């Protein structure tokens, strides 16, 4: 079979690189061999750009389906809340009318213009409660329940020796598998896969895979940026889209390898192809140089984003990921050389990337010209240490946020290059204004447990500099948040595990505020917080007090589960060093040594020298010495009983004080005293024996781990038409909740229930 040089006239001058396209787009003449004519007719190179459009159509269809579901829920929730608000206003106007208000008659005179028990006639009949009109579509609810029945179920964790391999959610896995199957079939089903000779042009299989890989680039970048159009039209936060970003990149690497391998199966040096290339280049020619230059950065990006490497070297990953991505995009421009429609997708990628960075300028608290106080310097912040070594960062700012959102926090005084996401635990409302400055300042509160890296540096700085030190805080955000509004559900169930309460407390405060204002359909809220030690409750003591005292009566029910309480021996005052809590011991050693050093400097001789014979000054210094800060006491743990929730043996809860009583903020407790008396200690021995008729309390503190499936099935009897289950906690808690809520979808088919919605939050954010 003749090769390509046979058809090139002798004496043809060398051509620049862009004319190399003639090698794969050979013109058909009368002297062309039959194999070349057949190859050009089966799958012509000039029409190979259609394969890139295949991925575009696949992505747009998926995007339209997601948008349709999002906007359907958005408008039905909005209409439902508006209808409820109108109903509350009408009811309020009726009850405030003298015609329908009654009071007891005055006993001496037996006269009253309004009587609770009228002397004549029957009692006034109460009008039955009108249910909200149903704006949902029944068949759609059933179909959606079927989808949730399948995709709410968690994928089991694969354990190999000491390692655990966690997979994304079933929905993400389904989308990734669908995309993988689509691109694989789209590459290998069309024929031919190869031409009879490399002299007839590049292998069709390689061209298809290459165009698909290039067409994925705009979507990969859009799914990775914090401010992107996908989040805008679907309501899905970029932290959830990031899973699809990673797997789309892996699929892009898969297509790039399919694009590369055919050029080694039919190398250019066969059939005289190498001599043909040399005729088209001036000087030295390196085969496959641009392709290798683009493939290497892509491999590096995919390998160092693997979870096992990303978690161990997260700071390095953050520092290198974007620069390597820019190099990869530049290499693609060089490699594609504007063949077919390749540059159209690369320019679209560049436009999406630049637009995202421009939009992000409006998310930064230090780049807004209309905020002169924070321009280029950010906001001030204070750092305090909470019980259990937790850290609280308070930032008075004019930035606005919604419940459940998070920000990326950078504190140059601690680490100028580190930028980490944290969930906002406070509520952005006019009822919670900051005491700092004039105008629309609100306290943005961030609470987290320190582990390593940046969080550990924040803790160490708080220990060294004390609570009075002022830091500068650069905020990027807010981002994320919940796609649905909790106020549009009849029943809301909240599960929190440990520090997962930070994602729930602002949602709870916002929901209670809307319930008081008549803007929420919700009539029942149930909070379950599982925490290791009672001291963790101090993190949000004030917020929980507000929920307890200001929520509408009999609407909010809270259960606290102490999962790691330890029995202390009589007379034991300190906890021995624990290898599982080295940071706890280090913190106490640091604080104790610091305060001991302060105390040693204030002896009598120093006081006399400082007073210089002035009795008033000496008295003031002695008072100051007596008021010196002492070392923090170690926490005391209560004895742990049996598991709080069992299927066969009901447990007796420890109720808190009467809900109707007013509670002082300083003396607020969660159902048990901080220092139990001897009588209370003796009573504790019998507190967990099965009771004949246990009294149900809306606020209780129990010991042991909650039996989540058992609790959810018990709460299901009180579910309204629309129920939301919100969970933020460790993987085991999320798995239990997901499995039970998936089974609850059967109730949508068999009853008048409209939906049981599940929202899960990542424990790490």
C-alpha positions in Angstrom: 0.0 0.0 0.0 1.5 3.3 -1.0 2.4 5.7 1.8 1.7 9.4 2.1 5.1 10.5 0.6 4.1 8.8 -2.6 1.4 11.5 -3.1 3.6 14.5 -2.2 5.2 16.0 -5.2 9.0 16.1 -5.3 10.5 19.4 -4.4 7.7 20.5 -2.1 9.2 23.1 0.3 9.1 22.6 4.1 6.0 24.0 5.8 5.3 25.6 9.2 3.7 23.6 12.0 0.1 24.7 11.4 0.2 23.2 7.9 0.7 19.8 9.5 -3.0 19.5 9.4 -2.7 18.4 5.8 -1.3 15.1 7.0 -4.7 14.2 8.6 -6.9 16.0 6.2 -5.6 14.6 2.9 -7.4 15.7 -0.2 -8.9 13.0 -2.5 -7.7 13.0 -6.1 -8.1 10.7 -9.1 -4.8 9.1 -8.2 -5.7 8.4 -4.5 -5.6 4.7 -3.6 -8.9 2.9 -2.8 -8.0 2.6 0.9 -7.6 6.3 1.3 -10.9 6.9 -0.5 -12.8 4.4 1.7 -11.2 5.9 4.9 -12.3 9.4 4.0 -15.9 8.3 3.4 -16.4 6.2 6.5 -15.3 8.7 9.2 -13.8 11.8 7.6 -11.5 13.8 9.7 -13.1 17.1 8.8 -16.4 16.1 10.5 -14.8 14.7 13.7 -15.8 17.8 15.6 -19.2 16.3 16.1 -17.8 14.0 18.8 -17.2 17.0 21.0 -20.8 18.0 20.6 -21.8 14.6 22.0 -20.4 15.5 25.4 -22.0 18.9 25.3 -25.4 17.5 24.7 -25.0 14.9 27.4 -24.0 17.6 30.0 -26.8 20.0 28.9 -29.5 17.3 29.3 -28.2 16.5 32.8 -28.1 20.2 33.7 -31.7 20.8 32.5 -33.0 17.9 34.6 -31.2 19.1 37.7 -32.5 22.7 37.2 -36.0 21.5 36.7 -36.0 19.7 40.0 -34.4 22.6 41.8 -36.8 25.3 40.6 -39.8 23.0 41.1 -38.9 22.8 44.8 -37.9 26.4 45.0 -41.3 27.7 43.8 -43.4 25.1 45.7 -41.6 26.0 48.9 -42.0 29.7 48.3 -45.7 29.4 47.6 -46.3 27.2 50.6 -44.6 29.7 52.9 -46.5 32.6 51.4 -49.8 30.8 51.8 -49.0 30.0 55.4 -48.1 33.6 56.2 -51.3 34.8 54.7 -53.3 32.3 56.7 -51.5 33.4 59.9 -52.4 37.0 59.2 -56.0 36.2 58.6 -56.2 34.2 61.7 -54.6 36.9 63.8 -57.0 39.5 62.5 -59.9 37.3 63.5 -58.7 36.5 67.0 -58.0 40.1 67.7 -61.7 41.0 67.0 -64.0 41.7 70.0 -66.7 39.5 68.4 -64.7 36.4 68.8 -62.9 37.0 72.1 -64.5 35.8 75.4 -63.6 36.3 79.0 -65.1 35.1 82.3 -67.9 37.3 83.7 -67.3 39.5 86.7 -68.6 37.6 89.7 -70.1 40.6 91.8 -71.9 42.2 88.9 -72.3 39.2 86.6 -71.7 41.6 83.7 -69.2 41.6 81.0 -69.2 42.5 77.3 -67.2 39.4 76.5 -67.8 36.1 78.2 -65.8 32.9 78.1 -68.9 31.0 79.2 -72.0 32.9 77.8 -75.1 32.6 80.0 -77.3 32.1 77.0 -76.7 30.0 74.0 -74.0 27.5 73.4 -70.3 27.8 73.4 -68.7 29.4 70.3 -67.7 26.7 67.8 -64.0 26.8 66.8 -63.5 26.7 63.1 -61.5 23.6 62.0 -57.9 24.2 61.0 -57.6 24.5 57.2 -54.8 22.6 55.7 -52.5 24.4 53.2 -53.4 23.8 49.6 -51.4 21.2 47.8 -49.2 22.8 45.2 -47.2 19.7 44.5 -47.7 17.2 41.7 -48.5 13.7 43.0 -47.0 11.6 40.2 -43.8 13.7 40.3 -43.6 13.2 44.1 -43.9 9.4 43.7 -41.3 9.4 41.0 -39.0 11.5 43.1 -39.5 9.3 46.1 -38.5 6.3 43.9 -35.3 8.1 43.0 -34.6 8.9 46.6 -35.3 5.4 47.7 -32.5 4.3 45.5 -30.0 7.1 45.8 -30.4 7.9 49.5 -28.9 4.6 50.4 -25.2 4.8 51.3 -22.5 2.9 49.6 -20.7 0.6 52.0 -17.2 1.5 53.1 -14.6 -0.9 51.8 -12.0 -1.8 54.4 -8.6 -3.3 53.5 -6.4 -3.9 56.4 -6.2 -0.6 58.3 -7.4 1.5 55.4 -10.9 2.6 54.6 -12.1 3.5 51.1 -15.2 5.7 51.0 -17.1 6.3 47.8 -19.1 9.3 46.8 -22.9 9.3 47.2 -25.0 7.0 45.0 -26.2 9.9 42.8 -22.6 11.0 42.1 -21.6 7.4 41.3 -24.5 7.1 38.9 -23.6 10.3 37.1 -19.9 9.3 36.8 -20.7 5.8 35.6 -23.2 7.2 33.1 -20.6 9.6 31.8 -18.0 6.9 31.6 -20.2 4.5 29.7 -21.3 7.3 27.3 -17.8 8.4 26.4 -16.5 4.8 26.1 -19.3 3.7 23.7 -19.0 7.0 21.8 -15.3 6.2 21.2 -15.4 2.5 20.4 -18.8 2.0 18.7 -18.3 4.1 15.6 -16.2 2.5 12.9 -13.4 2.4 11.9 -11.1 2.5 14.8 -8.0 2.6 12.7 -7.1 3.4 9.1 -5.3 0.7 7.1 -2.2 3.0 7.2 -1.0 5.9 9.2 -0.4 7.5 5.8 -4.1 7.9 5.4 -4.4 10.1 8.5 -4.6 9.9 12.3 -6.5 7.0 13.8 -10.2 7.9 14.1 -10.3 6.4 17.6 -7.7 8.9 18.8 -9.5 11.8 17.2 -12.8 10.9 18.9 -11.2 10.5 22.3 -9.2 13.7 21.9 -12.2 15.8 20.9 -14.3 14.4 23.9 -11.4 15.2 26.3 -11.1 18.8 25.0 -14.9 19.3 25.2 -14.9 18.3 28.9 -12.5 21.1 29.8 -15.1 23.9 30.3 -17.2 21.6 32.5 -14.3 20.5 34.6 -13.3 24.1 35.3 -16.9 25.2 35.9 -17.4 22.4 38.5 -14.2 23.4 40.3 -14.6 27.1 40.8 -16.2 28.6 43.9 -18.4 31.1 41.9 -19.8 29.3 38.9 -22.9 29.2 36.7 -23.8 25.6 37.6 -24.3 26.6 41.3 -26.2 29.7 40.2 -28.9 27.8 38.2 -29.0 24.5 40.2 -28.5 25.7 43.8 -25.8 23.0 44.4 -22.8 24.4 46.2 -19.4 24.1 44.7 -18.3 21.8 47.6 -20.7 19.2 46.4 -19.9 19.8 42.7 -16.2 19.2 43.5 -16.8 15.5 43.6 -18.0 15.6 40.0 -15.0 17.9 39.2 -12.5 15.2 40.4 -14.2 12.3 38.6 -14.6 14.3 35.4 -10.9 14.9 35.5 -10.3 11.2 35.9 -12.5 10.5 32.8 -10.6 13.2 30.9 -7.4 11.3 31.7 -9.0 8.1 30.6 -9.9 9.7 27.2 -6.4 11.3 26.9 -4.9 7.8 27.2 -7.3 6.5 24.6 -6.2 9.4 22.4 -2.5 8.6 23.0 -2.4 4.8 22.6 -3.5 4.6 19.0 -0.5 6.7 17.9 1.7 4.0 19.4 -0.3 1.2 17.9 0.2 2.7 14.5 3.4 4.8 15.0 4.4 7.5 12.6 7.5 5.7 11.5 5.5 3.0 9.8 4.8 3.3 6.1 7.3 6.1 5.8 5.4 8.4 8.1 8.5 9.7 9.9 10.1 10.9 6.7 6.9 12.7 5.9 7.0 14.5 9.3 10.6 15.5 8.7 9.7 17.1 5.4 7.2 19.3 7.2 9.5 20.6 9.9 12.5 22.8 9.8 15.4 21.6 12.0 15.1 18.8 14.6 11.7 17.0 14.9 10.6 15.3 18.1 7.6 13.0 17.6 4.7 13.4 20.0 6.4 16.2 21.9 3.3 18.4 22.3 1.1 15.5 23.3 3.4 14.4 26.0 3.8 18.0 27.2 0.0 18.1 27.7 -0.4 14.6 29.1 2.2 14.9 31.9 0.5 17.8 33.8 -2.9 16.0 33.6 -1.4 12.9 35.1 0.2 14.9 37.9 -3.1 16.7 38.6 -5.1 13.4 38.8 -2.5 11.5 40.9 -1.9 14.2 43.5 -5.7 14.7 43.9 -6.2 11.1 45.0 -7.7 11.2 48.6 -4.8 9.3 50.1 -2.3 11.9 48.9 -4.5 14.9 49.1 -5.3 14.4 52.8 -1.6 13.8 53.8 -0.3 16.8 51.8 -3.3 19.1 51.7 -1.3 22.3 51.9 1.0 21.2 49.1 -2.1 20.2 47.0 -3.7 23.6 47.4 -0.5 25.4 46.5 0.3 23.4 43.4 -3.1 22.5 41.9 -4.0 25.8 40.3 -0.5 26.5 38.8 -0.3 23.0 37.3 -3.8 23.5 35.9 -2.7 26.7 34.1 0.3 24.9 32.7 -2.0 22.1 31.5 -4.4 24.5 29.7 -1.4 26.2 28.0 -0.1 22.9 26.8 -3.5 22.0 25.4 -3.5 25.2 23.3 0.0 24.3 22.0 -1.0 20.7 21.3 -4.4 21.3 19.6 -3.1 24.0 17.3 -6.8 25.0 16.6 -7.5 21.7 14.8 -11.2 21.3 14.1 -13.2 23.1 16.9 -10.7 22.4 19.7 -9.8 26.0 20.5 -13.5 26.9 20.8 -13.7 24.8 23.9 -10.3 25.9 25.3 -11.3 29.6 24.9 -14.6 28.8 26.6 -12.6 27.2 29.4 -10.4 30.3 29.7 -13.5 32.6 29.8 -15.2 30.6 32.5 -12.0 30.6 34.6 -11.4 34.3 34.3 -15.1 35.2 34.9 -15.1 33.1 38.1 -12.1 34.9 39.5 -13.6 38.3 38.6 -16.9 37.3 40.4 -15.0 36.1 43.4 -13.8 39.7 44.0 -17.3 40.4 45.2 -17.0 37.6 47.8 -13.9 38.9 49.4 -14.3 41.2 52.4 -11.2 43.2 51.6 -11.8 44.1 47.9 -15.0 46.1 48.1 -14.3 49.9 47.5 -17.6 50.9 49.2 -16.3 49.4 52.5 -13.4 51.7 53.3 -13.0 50.3 56.8 -12.0 46.8 55.5 -10.5 47.7 52.1 -7.2 45.7 51.7 -7.0 45.1 55.5 -10.0 42.8 56.1 -12.0 42.7 59.4 -10.9 42.4 63.0 -11.3 39.1 64.8 -11.0 37.7 68.3 -10.0 34.1 69.2 -11.1 32.4 72.4 -10.6 28.9 73.7 -13.7 26.9 74.5 -14.0 23.7 76.6 -12.6 20.5 75.0 -9.9 22.5 73.3 -12.3 24.0 70.8 -11.5 27.4 69.2 -14.0 30.2 68.6 -13.3 32.9 66.1 -15.6 36.0 66.3 -15.5 38.4 63.3 -17.6 41.6 63.4 -18.3 42.2 59.8 -20.7 43.7 57.3 -20.7 40.5 55.1 -24.1 38.9 54.9 -24.7 35.2 54.9 -27.5 32.7 55.2 -27.8 29.8 57.7 -25.6 26.8 56.8 -23.1 28.7 54.6 -19.3 28.6 55.1 -16.4 30.9 54.4 -12.7 30.5 53.6 -10.8 32.1 56.4 -7.2 33.5 56.2 -5.5 35.1 59.2 -2.2 36.7 58.1 -1.1 37.1 61.7 -1.1 33.3 62.1 -0.4 32.1 58.5 -0.6 34.3 55.5 -0.7 31.5 52.9 -3.2 29.1 54.5 -6.9 29.5 53.6 -9.4 27.0 55.1 -13.2 26.5 54.9 -15.2 26.8 58.1 -19.0 26.7 58.7 -20.6 29.8 60.1 -22.3 29.0 63.4 -24.0 32.4 64.0 -27.1 33.9 62.6 -27.1 36.9 60.3 -30.0 38.9 61.6 -30.9 42.4 62.8 -31.8 40.8 66.1 -28.1 39.8 66.6 -26.2 42.9 65.9 -22.6 43.2 66.8 -21.4 45.6 69.5 -18.5 46.5 67.4 -18.7 49.8 65.4 -21.7 51.6 63.8 -23.8 50.4 61.0 -24.7 46.9 59.8 -22.1 44.9 61.7 -22.9 41.4 62.8 -20.7 38.8 64.6 -19.7 36.0 62.3 -18.8 33.1 64.7 -16.7 30.2 63.7 -16.2 27.2 66.0 -13.9 24.3 65.2 -11.7 21.6 66.8 -8.0 22.0 66.2 -6.2 19.1 64.6 -3.1 20.1 62.6 -1.8 22.7 60.3 -3.7 26.0 60.4 -6.2 25.0 63.1 -3.4 24.0 65.4 -1.6 27.3 64.8 -4.8 29.2 65.7 -5.0 27.3 69.0 -1.3 27.9 69.8 -1.6 31.6 69.0 -4.7 31.9 71.3 -2.7 30.2 74.1 0.3 32.4 73.6 -1.4 35.8 73.1 -4.5 35.5 75.2 -8.1 36.4 74.4 -7.5 40.1 74.2 -5.3 40.0 71.1 -6.9 41.3 67.9 -6.3 39.5 64.6 -6.9 40.5 61.0 -9.3 38.2 59.2 -9.6 37.9 55.4 -12.9 36.2 54.4 -13.7 34.6 51.1 -17.4 33.8 50.9 -19.9 32.9 52.0 -20.5 29.8 49.8 -22.7 26.7 49.9 -25.8 26.5 52.1 -28.9 24.4 52.0 -30.8 24.2 48.7 -34.2 24.0 50.5 -35.7 26.2 53.2 -36.4 24.4 56.5 -39.3 26.7 57.1 -41.3 25.1 54.3 -41.4 21.7 56.0 -44.0 20.6 58.5 -41.5 18.6 60.5 -37.8 19.1 60.8 -35.4 16.5 62.4 -31.9 17.6 63.1 -29.0 15.2 63.9 -25.6 16.5 65.0 -22.5 14.5 66.0 -19.8 16.4 68.0 -18.7 19.5 66.2 -21.3 18.9 63.5 -23.6 21.1 65.6 -21.9 24.1 64.0 -23.7 23.5 60.8 -27.1 23.1 62.6 -27.2 25.8 65.3 -27.7 28.7 62.8 -30.3 26.7 61.0 -32.1 26.1 64.3 -32.0 29.8 65.3 -33.3 30.9 61.9 -36.1 28.4 61.9 -37.3 29.4 65.4 -37.2 33.1 64.5 -39.4 32.4 61.4 -41.8 30.2 63.5 -42.2 33.1 66.0 -42.8 35.6 63.1 -45.4 33.3 61.4 -43.2 32.8 58.4 -42.6 29.1 58.8 -44.9 26.2 58.1 -42.9 24.1 60.6 -44.8 23.0 63.7 -42.4 20.5 65.2 -38.6 20.5 65.5 -36.6 17.6 67.0 -32.9 18.0 67.7 -30.6 15.1 68.6 -27.0 16.0 69.5 -24.5 13.3 70.3 -21.4 14.5 72.0 -18.6 12.9 73.9 -18.5 15.1 77.1 -20.9 17.5 78.8 -18.3 20.4 78.4 -19.0 20.5 74.7 -22.5 21.9 75.4 -20.8 25.1 76.6 -19.9 25.9 73.0 -23.4 27.0 72.2 -24.9 27.5 75.6 -26.4 30.9 74.8 -27.9 29.7 71.5 -29.5 26.7 73.1 -30.9 28.9 75.8 -32.5 31.1 73.2 -34.0 28.1 71.5 -35.4 26.8 74.8 -36.9 30.1 76.0 -38.1 31.8 72.8 -39.4 28.9 70.7 -43.1 28.5 70.4 -44.4 26.2 73.2 -44.2 22.5 72.5 -42.6 22.9 69.1 -38.8 22.3 69.8 -37.7 19.0 71.3 -34.0 18.5 72.1 -32.1 15.4 73.2 -28.5 15.4 74.2 -26.5 12.2 74.3 -23.3 12.0 76.3 -21.4 9.2 74.7 -18.0 9.1 76.5 -18.7 10.0 80.1 -16.2 8.5 82.6 -16.6 7.4 86.2 -14.3 9.4 88.5 -13.0 7.7 91.7 -13.7 9.4 95.0 -11.2 12.2 95.6 -9.8 12.0 92.1 -9.3 15.6 90.8 -7.2 15.2 87.7 -7.4 13.1 84.5 -4.3 11.1 83.8 -2.6 11.9 80.5 -4.3 10.2 77.7 -2.5 9.2 74.4 -5.8 9.8 72.5 -6.0 13.4 73.7 -2.4 14.8 73.5 -3.6 18.2 72.5 -5.8 18.4 75.6 -2.9 17.7 77.9 -0.5 20.0 76.0 -3.0 22.9 76.4 -3.4 22.4 80.1 0.3 22.2 80.6 0.8 25.4 78.6 -1.9 27.3 80.6 -0.8 26.0 84.0 2.9 26.9 83.3 1.9 30.3 82.0 -0.2 31.2 85.0 2.3 29.8 87.5 4.9 32.1 85.9 2.6 35.1 86.3 2.0 34.3 89.9 5.6 33.9 90.8 6.4 37.5 89.7 3.9 39.0 92.1 5.5 38.4 95.5 5.5 40.7 98.4 8.9 42.2 97.7 7.9 43.1 94.2 4.7 44.7 95.4 6.6 46.8 97.9 9.1 48.0 95.3 6.4 48.8 92.8 4.3 50.8 95.4 7.4 52.9 96.5 5.9 53.4 99.9 2.4 54.5 98.7 -0.1 52.6 100.8 -3.0 53.1 98.3 -0.8 51.8 95.5 0.3 48.8 97.6 -3.4 48.0 98.4 -4.3 48.1 94.8 -1.4 45.8 93.8 -2.3 43.3 96.5 -5.9 43.3 95.3 -4.7 42.7 91.8 -2.5 39.8 93.0 -5.4 38.2 94.8 -7.5 38.5 91.6 -4.8 36.9 89.4 -6.1 34.3 87.1 -5.7 30.7 88.3 -5.2 27.7 86.2 -8.2 26.2 84.6 -9.7 23.2 86.4 -9.9 19.9 84.7 -13.4 18.8 83.7 -15.3 16.2 85.8 -17.2 13.4 84.1 -20.3 11.8 85.2 -20.6 8.0 85.4 -21.8 6.3 82.2 -24.8 4.0 82.4 -26.1 1.6 79.9 -27.0 2.6 76.4 -29.7 5.2 76.4 -32.0 3.9 73.7 -32.7 0.2 73.4 -35.4 -1.6 71.6 -36.5 -3.7 74.6 -35.8 -1.6 77.7 -37.0 2.0 77.8 -34.7 4.4 79.5 -35.5 7.1 82.0 -34.3 10.5 80.8 -33.0 13.2 83.0 -35.4 16.2 82.4 -34.2 19.7 82.5 -35.9 22.4 84.6 -39.5 23.5 83.8 -39.8 25.1 80.4 -42.1 27.8 81.7 -39.5 29.0 84.2 -37.2 31.8 83.3 -33.6 30.9 83.2 -30.7 33.1 83.8 -27.9 33.0 81.2 -25.2 32.4 83.7 -27.1 29.6 85.5 -28.5 27.9 82.4 -28.0 24.1 82.5 -28.8 21.2 80.2 -30.6 18.9 82.6 -28.0 18.0 85.2 -25.9 20.1 87.7 -22.3 20.7 86.9 -21.3 19.6 90.5 -23.7 16.9 91.7 -24.3 16.6 95.5 -24.0 13.3 97.3 -27.7 12.8 97.2 -27.8 13.4 93.5 -24.9 11.0 93.0 -26.9 8.3 94.9 -30.0 9.1 92.8 -27.9 8.7 89.7 -27.6 5.0 90.4 -31.3 4.5 89.9 -31.7 7.1 87.1 -31.4 4.6 84.4 -33.6 1.8 85.7 -36.6 1.1 83.5 -39.6 3.1 84.5 -43.2 1.9 84.5 -44.6 5.1 83.0 -41.6 7.2 81.8 -42.6 10.8 81.4 -41.7 12.2 78.1 -39.8 15.5 78.2 -39.1 17.8 75.3 -35.6 18.6 76.7 -33.5 15.8 78.1 -29.9 14.7 78.6 -29.1 11.0 78.3 -26.0 8.9 78.5 -25.0 6.5 75.8 -25.2 6.5 72.0 -28.5 7.2 70.4 -30.1 4.4 68.5 -30.8 6.5 65.4 -32.9 3.9 63.4 -35.1 3.3 66.5 -35.5 7.0 67.1 -36.4 7.9 63.5 -39.0 5.2 63.3 -40.6 6.5 66.5 -40.6 10.0 65.2 -42.0 9.0 61.9 -45.5 8.6 63.5 -45.5 12.4 64.1 -44.2 13.4 60.6 -46.3 15.9 58.7 -46.9 15.9 54.9 -43.4 17.3 54.3 -40.5 16.3 56.5 -36.8 17.3 56.3 -34.1 15.3 58.0 -30.8 17.2 58.4 -27.7 15.4 59.6 -24.1 16.6 60.1 -21.9 14.2 61.9 -19.4 11.3 61.6 -19.8 8.8 58.7 -21.5 6.2 60.9 -24.2 8.7 61.9 -24.8 9.7 58.3 -25.0 6.1 57.1 -27.6 5.3 59.7 -29.7 8.3 58.9 -29.4 7.8 55.1 -30.5 4.1 55.3 -33.6 4.9 57.4 -34.7 7.9 55.4 -34.3 5.9 52.2 -36.8 3.3 53.6 -39.2 6.1 54.6 -39.8 6.9 51.0 -42.3 4.1 50.9 -44.6 6.3 53.0 -44.9 8.7 50.1 -46.4 5.9 47.9 -48.7 4.4 50.5 -50.0 7.5 52.3 -50.8 11.2 51.7 -47.3 12.2 52.7 -45.7 14.4 50.0 -42.0 14.0 50.7 -39.3 13.1 53.1 -36.2 15.1 52.2 -32.7 14.4 53.4 -29.9 16.9 53.7 -26.4 15.7 54.7 -23.4 17.9 55.5 -19.8 17.0 55.3 -18.4 16.5 58.7 -15.1 18.2 57.8 -16.7 21.5 56.9 
